[in-house]
């Protein structure tokens, strides 16, 4: 069976337009109007809004994104994953964008479902520390269009040997901004969004090093009355997966909290979640955390040029976030407020 967007591109676009432009949209990306009783609408339609506002995203034509990326020229390819590739582009109005093209013709129906799921999560998020969705395109293929983050990912800036060593002030600001973005997804956004793949390569940096959480391909949203979701198959990044997720498939906010703890350790130490010898960052860092040897966790490339109090706070928060029991991990609100990561 041909996928929906190829069987009837016009119908698929009408569905997306009804999602994005049905009624008025609120500040968190929600819209007015009744939900359609279809799987697609269930994946992407938001709950009722709190205040009216113009739609935050729109449907682009294929010609627009084709011109913006110079026909998807290889020189504009800035990233490639297992199921997508990302191109840098420039719209006619001068805005620089990132065009994410979903790949994998072998699984068209799943790709269509994943596309709607990602649209239905990030499409409702509006926060300085969350990568902003500008729109989508369903002509010829499936595309998502985002604001372009000029400095690439935290991972690239942290681990690329050709990049300047990231100073402590920048690292601390990245930790603070990412915590705020994640708290917003869990508590501030109209939908409870669980990202499921928080890691350094999925946090992008603007020109002024503002962190923005990106790549919502694995994200799930939780209805307010649900305590968790059971997910299969297990997807994510080895070294960042919470124990209850990779053993039982249980997903809730604490899944992201665990990954954020690993992210903090990666920023502090300059080490990857899993190194070339397959040793995990957690197994390396836990003895230092348990012994209170915080200075041993600081990236040696920084030398002594770091704030000791900030380092102790981040290490303390990381130690709480990576607890094996989800119950004993803090929420992101507790991380940003009570535990003073900010």
C-alpha positions as a Markdown table, in Angstrom:
| # | Residue | x | y | z |
|---|---|---|---|---|
| 1 | Unk | 0.0 | 0.0 | 0.0 |
| 2 | Unk | 1.3 | 3.4 | -0.9 |
| 3 | Unk | 1.7 | 5.9 | 2.0 |
| 4 | Unk | -0.9 | 8.5 | 2.6 |
| 5 | Unk | 1.2 | 11.4 | 1.5 |
| 6 | Unk | 1.8 | 9.8 | -1.9 |
| 7 | Unk | -1.7 | 8.3 | -2.3 |
| 8 | Unk | -3.3 | 11.7 | -1.8 |
| 9 | Unk | -0.8 | 14.5 | -1.1 |
| 10 | Unk | -3.7 | 17.0 | -1.2 |
| 11 | Unk | -5.7 | 15.2 | 1.4 |
| 12 | Unk | -2.6 | 14.8 | 3.7 |
| 13 | Unk | -1.9 | 18.5 | 3.4 |
| 14 | Unk | -5.5 | 19.3 | 4.2 |
| 15 | Unk | -5.2 | 17.3 | 7.3 |
| 16 | Unk | -2.0 | 19.1 | 8.3 |
| 17 | Unk | -3.5 | 22.5 | 7.5 |
| 18 | Unk | -6.5 | 21.5 | 9.7 |
| 19 | Unk | -4.2 | 20.7 | 12.5 |
| 20 | Unk | -2.0 | 23.8 | 12.2 |
| 21 | Unk | -4.7 | 26.3 | 11.2 |
| 22 | Unk | -7.9 | 25.0 | 12.7 |
| 23 | Unk | -9.2 | 27.9 | 14.8 |
| 24 | Unk | -6.7 | 30.0 | 16.6 |
| 25 | Unk | -3.5 | 28.9 | 18.2 |
| 26 | Unk | -2.3 | 29.6 | 21.7 |
| 27 | Unk | 1.2 | 30.5 | 23.0 |
| 28 | Unk | 2.1 | 26.8 | 23.5 |
| 29 | Unk | 1.2 | 25.8 | 20.1 |
| 30 | Unk | -2.3 | 24.6 | 20.9 |
| 31 | Unk | -5.3 | 25.3 | 18.6 |
| 32 | Unk | -9.1 | 25.7 | 19.0 |
| 33 | Unk | -11.5 | 23.3 | 17.4 |
| 34 | Unk | -12.7 | 19.7 | 17.7 |
| 35 | Unk | -10.3 | 16.8 | 17.3 |
| 36 | Unk | -11.0 | 14.5 | 14.4 |
| 37 | Unk | -11.5 | 10.9 | 15.5 |
| 38 | Unk | -8.6 | 9.5 | 13.4 |
| 39 | Unk | -5.2 | 8.1 | 14.4 |
| 40 | Unk | -3.4 | 11.0 | 12.6 |
| 41 | Unk | -5.5 | 13.6 | 14.4 |
| 42 | Unk | -5.0 | 11.8 | 17.7 |
| 43 | Unk | -1.2 | 12.0 | 17.2 |
| 44 | Unk | -1.0 | 15.6 | 16.2 |
| 45 | Unk | -4.1 | 17.5 | 17.5 |
| 46 | Unk | -3.6 | 19.4 | 20.7 |
| 47 | Unk | -5.9 | 20.0 | 23.7 |
| 48 | Unk | -8.0 | 23.1 | 23.9 |
| 49 | Unk | -6.0 | 26.4 | 24.2 |
| 50 | Unk | -5.8 | 28.9 | 27.0 |
| 51 | Unk | -5.5 | 32.0 | 24.9 |
| 52 | Unk | -5.8 | 32.7 | 21.2 |
| 53 | Unk | -2.8 | 33.4 | 19.0 |
| 54 | Unk | -1.9 | 33.0 | 15.3 |
| 55 | Unk | -0.6 | 29.5 | 14.2 |
| 56 | Unk | 3.0 | 29.0 | 15.0 |
| 57 | Unk | 3.9 | 26.8 | 11.9 |
| 58 | Unk | 2.7 | 26.4 | 8.4 |
| 59 | Unk | 2.9 | 24.1 | 5.4 |
| 60 | Unk | 5.8 | 24.9 | 3.0 |
| 61 | Unk | 5.7 | 24.0 | -0.7 |
| 62 | Unk | 8.3 | 21.7 | -2.1 |
| 63 | Unk | 9.5 | 24.5 | -4.4 |
| 64 | Unk | 10.2 | 26.7 | -1.3 |
| 65 | Unk | 12.4 | 24.1 | 0.5 |
| 66 | Unk | 14.0 | 23.0 | -2.8 |
| 67 | Unk | 15.1 | 26.5 | -3.5 |
| 68 | Unk | 16.1 | 27.1 | 0.1 |
| 69 | Unk | 18.5 | 24.1 | 0.1 |
| 70 | Unk | 19.8 | 24.7 | -3.4 |
| 71 | Unk | 18.1 | 21.4 | -4.5 |
| 72 | Unk | 19.4 | 19.6 | -1.4 |
| 73 | Unk | 22.9 | 20.2 | -2.5 |
| 74 | Unk | 25.5 | 18.0 | -0.7 |
| 75 | Unk | 27.3 | 21.1 | 0.6 |
| 76 | Unk | 24.2 | 22.0 | 2.6 |
| 77 | Unk | 24.0 | 18.6 | 4.3 |
| 78 | Unk | 24.7 | 19.3 | 8.0 |
| 79 | Unk | 23.6 | 16.1 | 9.6 |
| 80 | Unk | 22.4 | 12.6 | 9.0 |
| 81 | Unk | 20.9 | 10.0 | 11.3 |
| 82 | Unk | 19.4 | 6.5 | 11.0 |
| 83 | Unk | 16.1 | 7.8 | 9.8 |
| 84 | Unk | 16.6 | 11.4 | 8.6 |
| 85 | Unk | 19.0 | 13.9 | 7.1 |
| 86 | Unk | 19.2 | 17.6 | 7.8 |
| 87 | Unk | 20.0 | 20.4 | 5.3 |
| 88 | Unk | 20.9 | 24.0 | 5.9 |
| 89 | Unk | 18.7 | 26.4 | 3.8 |
| 90 | Unk | 17.8 | 30.0 | 3.3 |
| 91 | Unk | 14.2 | 31.0 | 2.7 |
| 92 | Unk | 13.2 | 33.8 | 0.4 |
| 93 | Unk | 12.8 | 36.2 | 3.3 |
| 94 | Unk | 16.4 | 35.6 | 4.4 |
| 95 | Unk | 15.8 | 33.3 | 7.3 |
| 96 | Unk | 18.2 | 30.5 | 7.7 |
| 97 | Unk | 16.5 | 27.2 | 8.3 |
| 98 | Unk | 17.2 | 23.5 | 8.9 |
| 99 | Unk | 15.2 | 21.2 | 6.7 |
| 100 | Unk | 14.8 | 17.7 | 8.1 |
| 101 | Unk | 14.0 | 15.1 | 5.5 |
| 102 | Unk | 12.7 | 11.8 | 6.8 |
| 103 | Unk | 14.2 | 8.8 | 5.0 |
| 104 | Unk | 13.5 | 5.1 | 4.8 |
| 105 | Unk | 11.1 | 4.2 | 1.9 |
| 106 | Unk | 11.1 | 0.6 | 3.2 |
| 107 | Unk | 8.9 | 1.7 | 6.1 |
| 108 | Unk | 6.6 | 4.2 | 4.6 |
| 109 | Unk | 3.7 | 3.7 | 7.0 |
| 110 | Unk | 5.9 | 3.9 | 10.1 |
| 111 | Unk | 7.6 | 6.9 | 8.6 |
| 112 | Unk | 4.3 | 8.6 | 8.2 |
| 113 | Unk | 3.3 | 7.8 | 11.7 |
| 114 | Unk | 6.7 | 9.0 | 13.1 |
| 115 | Unk | 6.3 | 12.2 | 11.0 |
| 116 | Unk | 2.9 | 13.0 | 12.6 |
| 117 | Unk | 4.1 | 12.1 | 16.0 |
| 118 | Unk | 7.1 | 14.5 | 15.8 |
| 119 | Unk | 4.8 | 17.2 | 14.4 |
| 120 | Unk | 2.4 | 16.6 | 17.2 |
| 121 | Unk | 5.0 | 17.1 | 19.9 |
| 122 | Unk | 7.5 | 19.8 | 18.8 |
| 123 | Unk | 4.7 | 21.6 | 16.9 |
| 124 | Unk | 3.2 | 22.6 | 20.2 |
| 125 | Unk | 6.4 | 23.7 | 21.9 |
| 126 | Unk | 7.5 | 27.3 | 22.1 |
| 127 | Unk | 10.4 | 28.1 | 24.4 |
| 128 | Unk | 13.8 | 29.8 | 24.0 |
| 129 | Unk | 15.5 | 26.5 | 24.8 |
| 130 | Unk | 13.5 | 24.3 | 22.5 |
| 131 | Unk | 14.3 | 24.2 | 18.7 |
| 132 | Unk | 11.4 | 26.1 | 17.1 |
| 133 | Unk | 9.4 | 24.4 | 14.3 |
| 134 | Unk | 8.6 | 26.7 | 11.4 |
| 135 | Unk | 6.5 | 24.2 | 9.4 |
| 136 | Unk | 6.5 | 21.1 | 7.3 |
| 137 | Unk | 6.2 | 19.9 | 3.7 |
| 138 | Unk | 4.5 | 16.8 | 2.4 |
| 139 | Unk | 5.0 | 17.4 | -1.3 |
| 140 | Unk | 7.1 | 14.5 | -2.8 |
| 141 | Unk | 8.4 | 13.4 | 0.6 |
| 142 | Unk | 8.1 | 14.3 | 4.3 |
| 143 | Unk | 10.0 | 17.3 | 5.6 |
| 144 | Unk | 10.1 | 19.4 | 8.8 |
| 145 | Unk | 11.5 | 22.9 | 8.8 |
| 146 | Unk | 13.1 | 24.4 | 11.9 |
| 147 | Unk | 15.0 | 27.5 | 12.8 |
| 148 | Unk | 18.7 | 26.9 | 12.1 |
| 149 | Unk | 21.1 | 26.7 | 15.1 |
| 150 | Unk | 24.3 | 28.3 | 13.8 |
| 151 | Unk | 26.9 | 26.6 | 16.1 |
| 152 | Unk | 25.8 | 23.0 | 15.7 |
| 153 | Unk | 25.4 | 20.5 | 18.5 |
| 154 | Unk | 26.8 | 20.5 | 22.0 |
| 155 | Unk | 28.5 | 17.2 | 21.1 |
| 156 | Unk | 30.3 | 18.7 | 18.1 |
| 157 | Unk | 31.5 | 21.7 | 20.1 |
| 158 | Unk | 32.6 | 19.5 | 23.0 |
| 159 | Unk | 34.2 | 16.6 | 21.2 |
| 160 | Unk | 35.5 | 17.9 | 17.9 |
| 161 | Unk | 39.3 | 18.1 | 18.2 |
| 162 | Unk | 39.3 | 21.0 | 15.8 |
| 163 | Unk | 36.9 | 23.1 | 17.8 |
| 164 | Unk | 38.1 | 25.5 | 20.5 |
| 165 | Unk | 37.9 | 24.1 | 24.1 |
| 166 | Unk | 34.5 | 25.0 | 25.5 |
| 167 | Unk | 35.0 | 27.2 | 28.6 |
| 168 | Unk | 33.3 | 26.6 | 31.9 |
| 169 | Unk | 31.0 | 29.6 | 31.7 |
| 170 | Unk | 29.6 | 28.4 | 28.4 |
| 171 | Unk | 29.2 | 24.8 | 29.8 |
| 172 | Unk | 27.3 | 26.1 | 32.8 |
| 173 | Unk | 25.0 | 28.2 | 30.7 |
| 174 | Unk | 24.3 | 25.2 | 28.5 |
| 175 | Unk | 23.4 | 23.1 | 31.5 |
| 176 | Unk | 21.1 | 25.8 | 32.8 |
| 177 | Unk | 19.3 | 26.4 | 29.5 |
| 178 | Unk | 18.9 | 22.8 | 28.8 |
| 179 | Unk | 17.4 | 22.2 | 32.2 |
| 180 | Unk | 14.9 | 25.0 | 31.6 |
| 181 | Unk | 13.9 | 23.7 | 28.2 |
| 182 | Unk | 13.4 | 20.2 | 29.6 |
| 183 | Unk | 11.3 | 21.5 | 32.5 |
| 184 | Unk | 9.2 | 23.4 | 30.0 |
| 185 | Unk | 8.5 | 20.2 | 28.0 |
| 186 | Unk | 7.5 | 18.3 | 31.1 |
| 187 | Unk | 5.5 | 21.0 | 32.9 |
| 188 | Unk | 5.2 | 24.3 | 30.9 |
| 189 | Unk | 4.1 | 23.0 | 27.6 |
| 190 | Unk | 0.4 | 22.3 | 27.1 |
| 191 | Unk | 1.3 | 18.6 | 26.5 |
| 192 | Unk | 3.5 | 16.6 | 28.8 |
| 193 | Unk | 6.3 | 15.8 | 26.3 |
| 194 | Unk | 8.8 | 13.1 | 27.1 |
| 195 | Unk | 11.8 | 13.6 | 24.8 |
| 196 | Unk | 13.3 | 10.1 | 25.2 |
| 197 | Unk | 16.7 | 11.0 | 23.6 |
| 198 | Unk | 18.2 | 13.8 | 25.6 |
| 199 | Unk | 21.9 | 13.8 | 24.7 |
| 200 | Unk | 24.7 | 16.2 | 23.6 |
| 201 | Unk | 24.1 | 15.7 | 19.9 |
| 202 | Unk | 20.4 | 16.6 | 20.3 |
| 203 | Unk | 21.0 | 19.9 | 22.0 |
| 204 | Unk | 21.9 | 22.6 | 19.5 |
| 205 | Unk | 23.6 | 25.9 | 20.0 |
| 206 | Unk | 22.6 | 29.3 | 18.6 |
| 207 | Unk | 25.2 | 31.9 | 17.6 |
| 208 | Unk | 25.3 | 33.1 | 21.2 |
| 209 | Unk | 25.5 | 29.6 | 22.6 |
| 210 | Unk | 21.9 | 29.4 | 23.7 |
| 211 | Unk | 21.1 | 25.7 | 24.0 |
| 212 | Unk | 18.0 | 24.4 | 22.2 |
| 213 | Unk | 16.6 | 20.9 | 22.6 |
| 214 | Unk | 16.1 | 19.3 | 19.2 |
| 215 | Unk | 15.2 | 16.0 | 17.4 |
| 216 | Unk | 11.8 | 14.9 | 18.7 |
| 217 | Unk | 11.7 | 11.8 | 16.6 |
| 218 | Unk | 11.4 | 9.5 | 19.6 |
| 219 | Unk | 9.3 | 11.9 | 21.7 |
| 220 | Unk | 6.1 | 10.9 | 23.3 |
| 221 | Unk | 3.4 | 12.9 | 25.0 |
| 222 | Unk | 1.6 | 11.8 | 28.2 |
| 223 | Unk | -2.0 | 12.6 | 28.9 |
| 224 | Unk | -2.3 | 14.3 | 32.3 |
| 225 | Unk | -4.1 | 11.4 | 33.9 |
| 226 | Unk | -1.3 | 8.9 | 32.9 |
| 227 | Unk | 1.6 | 8.2 | 35.2 |
| 228 | Unk | 3.8 | 6.6 | 32.5 |
| 229 | Unk | 3.7 | 4.8 | 29.1 |
| 230 | Unk | 5.0 | 1.4 | 28.2 |
| 231 | Unk | 7.1 | 1.6 | 25.0 |
| 232 | Unk | 8.3 | -1.1 | 22.6 |
| 233 | Unk | 10.7 | -1.5 | 21.0 |
| 234 | Unk | 13.3 | 0.2 | 23.2 |
| 235 | Unk | 14.9 | 3.1 | 21.3 |
| 236 | Unk | 17.4 | 5.7 | 22.3 |
| 237 | Unk | 21.2 | 6.1 | 23.0 |
| 238 | Unk | 23.2 | 3.5 | 24.9 |
| 239 | Unk | 24.8 | 5.1 | 27.9 |
| 240 | Unk | 21.9 | 7.5 | 28.4 |
| 241 | Unk | 19.0 | 5.1 | 28.9 |
| 242 | Unk | 17.3 | 4.9 | 32.3 |
| 243 | Unk | 17.2 | 1.4 | 33.9 |
| 244 | Unk | 13.4 | 1.2 | 34.0 |
| 245 | Unk | 13.2 | 2.1 | 30.3 |
| 246 | Unk | 15.7 | -0.4 | 28.9 |
| 247 | Unk | 14.6 | -3.2 | 31.2 |
| 248 | Unk | 10.8 | -2.7 | 31.2 |
| 249 | Unk | 10.1 | 0.0 | 28.5 |
| 250 | Unk | 8.6 | 2.3 | 31.1 |
| 251 | Unk | 8.7 | 6.0 | 30.0 |
| 252 | Unk | 7.8 | 9.1 | 32.0 |
| 253 | Unk | 9.5 | 12.4 | 32.9 |
| 254 | Unk | 12.1 | 10.6 | 35.0 |
| 255 | Unk | 13.4 | 8.9 | 31.8 |
| 256 | Unk | 14.5 | 12.3 | 30.6 |
| 257 | Unk | 15.8 | 13.3 | 34.0 |
| 258 | Unk | 18.2 | 10.3 | 34.0 |
| 259 | Unk | 19.5 | 11.3 | 30.5 |
| 260 | Unk | 19.9 | 14.9 | 31.7 |
| 261 | Unk | 22.1 | 13.6 | 34.5 |
| 262 | Unk | 24.3 | 11.9 | 31.9 |
| 263 | Unk | 24.3 | 15.1 | 29.9 |
| 264 | Unk | 25.5 | 17.1 | 32.8 |
| 265 | Unk | 28.4 | 14.7 | 33.4 |
| 266 | Unk | 29.3 | 14.9 | 29.7 |
| 267 | Unk | 29.4 | 18.7 | 29.9 |
| 268 | Unk | 31.5 | 18.7 | 33.0 |
| 269 | Unk | 34.0 | 16.0 | 32.1 |
| 270 | Unk | 34.2 | 16.3 | 28.3 |
| 271 | Unk | 33.8 | 12.6 | 28.0 |
| 272 | Unk | 31.3 | 10.8 | 25.8 |
| 273 | Unk | 28.5 | 8.6 | 27.4 |
| 274 | Unk | 30.4 | 5.6 | 26.0 |
| 275 | Unk | 34.1 | 5.9 | 25.1 |
| 276 | Unk | 36.1 | 4.1 | 22.5 |
| 277 | Unk | 36.8 | 1.2 | 24.8 |
| 278 | Unk | 33.0 | 0.8 | 25.5 |
| 279 | Unk | 33.3 | 2.0 | 29.0 |
| 280 | Unk | 30.3 | 4.1 | 30.1 |
| 281 | Unk | 30.6 | 7.6 | 31.5 |
| 282 | Unk | 28.4 | 6.6 | 34.4 |
| 283 | Unk | 30.6 | 3.7 | 35.6 |
| 284 | Unk | 33.7 | 6.0 | 35.3 |
| 285 | Unk | 32.1 | 8.9 | 37.1 |
| 286 | Unk | 30.1 | 7.2 | 40.0 |
| 287 | Unk | 33.2 | 6.5 | 42.2 |
| 288 | Unk | 34.2 | 10.2 | 42.0 |
| 289 | Unk | 30.7 | 11.3 | 42.9 |
| 290 | Unk | 30.4 | 8.8 | 45.7 |
| 291 | Unk | 33.7 | 10.0 | 47.2 |
| 292 | Unk | 33.0 | 13.7 | 46.7 |
| 293 | Unk | 36.1 | 14.1 | 44.4 |
| 294 | Unk | 34.4 | 16.7 | 42.2 |
| 295 | Unk | 37.6 | 18.2 | 40.9 |
| 296 | Unk | 38.4 | 14.8 | 39.2 |
| 297 | Unk | 35.2 | 15.2 | 37.2 |
| 298 | Unk | 36.2 | 18.5 | 35.5 |
| 299 | Unk | 37.4 | 18.3 | 32.0 |
| 300 | Unk | 41.3 | 18.6 | 32.2 |
| 301 | Unk | 41.3 | 20.8 | 29.1 |
| 302 | Unk | 39.8 | 23.6 | 31.2 |
| 303 | Unk | 42.6 | 23.5 | 33.8 |
| 304 | Unk | 41.7 | 25.3 | 36.9 |
| 305 | Unk | 39.5 | 27.9 | 35.1 |
| 306 | Unk | 36.1 | 27.0 | 36.5 |
| 307 | Unk | 33.7 | 28.0 | 39.3 |
| 308 | Unk | 34.1 | 25.5 | 42.2 |
| 309 | Unk | 30.6 | 26.2 | 43.6 |
| 310 | Unk | 28.9 | 25.8 | 40.3 |
| 311 | Unk | 30.8 | 22.6 | 39.7 |
| 312 | Unk | 29.7 | 21.2 | 43.0 |
| 313 | Unk | 26.1 | 22.0 | 42.4 |
| 314 | Unk | 26.1 | 20.5 | 38.9 |
| 315 | Unk | 27.8 | 17.3 | 40.2 |
| 316 | Unk | 25.3 | 17.1 | 43.0 |
| 317 | Unk | 22.3 | 17.4 | 40.6 |
| 318 | Unk | 23.9 | 14.9 | 38.3 |
| 319 | Unk | 24.3 | 12.4 | 41.1 |
| 320 | Unk | 20.5 | 12.7 | 41.9 |
| 321 | Unk | 19.4 | 12.5 | 38.3 |
| 322 | Unk | 21.3 | 9.2 | 37.6 |
| 323 | Unk | 19.9 | 7.3 | 40.6 |
| 324 | Unk | 18.8 | 3.8 | 39.6 |
| 325 | Unk | 15.4 | 4.2 | 41.1 |
| 326 | Unk | 13.2 | 6.7 | 39.2 |
| 327 | Unk | 11.3 | 7.5 | 42.4 |
| 328 | Unk | 14.4 | 8.9 | 44.0 |
| 329 | Unk | 15.3 | 11.1 | 41.0 |
| 330 | Unk | 14.2 | 14.8 | 41.2 |
| 331 | Unk | 11.8 | 16.3 | 38.7 |
| 332 | Unk | 13.1 | 19.0 | 36.3 |
| 333 | Unk | 11.2 | 21.6 | 38.3 |
| 334 | Unk | 13.2 | 20.5 | 41.4 |
| 335 | Unk | 16.4 | 20.5 | 39.4 |
| 336 | Unk | 15.9 | 24.1 | 38.3 |
| 337 | Unk | 14.4 | 25.4 | 41.6 |
| 338 | Unk | 15.2 | 23.5 | 44.7 |
| 339 | Unk | 18.6 | 22.1 | 43.6 |
| 340 | Unk | 19.7 | 25.5 | 42.2 |
| 341 | Unk | 21.2 | 24.2 | 38.9 |
| 342 | Unk | 20.2 | 27.7 | 37.6 |
